[in-house]
């Protein structure tokens, strides 16, 4: 095989390896999406028997994280990728870590939901939980789509959406505190709901983190710990420069 053909073969094989890693990340994301959807059924609809499904899915999510991380390590060691490909691999490594933690938060929400919450959720709390659950599920779908399509615009939508989740979280917590003051007998159950709601809020944060990793992957910009308005201004400037 000539040096030219050998180079083409190596390049094609490298691209196949990268695509395989991306596909595994999306598969892991799909598992976590289902885990979250089930956890929300436990939390909002009171289908406590499904909590076991959420807990059982955790083992698969953990194994996928290890498998993908090991593959990333092998690629770096074997291929010594250039800057753009290295950013992809780094993004994959960070994204699967966030997905694993999203699975942990879903598991925590399902576990809290089983602890004496029958009859405690009033219509207002249930409606807010349902809305908050829809919001974080949409964020997770969007950020996985942003990763799959290397789409900065969609990643930005996810970053913006986290503000709305935080606002809803504060509203629910305020209502729960009010309920606890008027109904002290149910304080333990209310606290469990509060912990479950906290997990949903953390889910939003994790999705935002993935969105920031996608922005880094595409543009090479580290936007962590930067105010949203400054992030948007920096991204707009970067895109104009690239044009």
ABEGO torsion letter per residue (X at the ends): XBAAAAAAAAAAAAAAAAAAAAAAAAAAAAAAAAAAAAAAAAAAAGBAAAAAAAAAAAAAAAAAAAAAAAAAAAAAAAAGBBAAAAAAAAAAAAAAAAAAAAAAAAAAAAAAAABGABGABBAAAAAAAAAAAAAAAAAAAAAAAAAAAGBAAAAAAAAAAAAAAAAAAAAAAAAAAAAAAABAAAAAAAAAAAAAAAAAAAAAAAAAAAAAAAAAAAAGBBABGBBAAAAAAAAAAAAAAAX
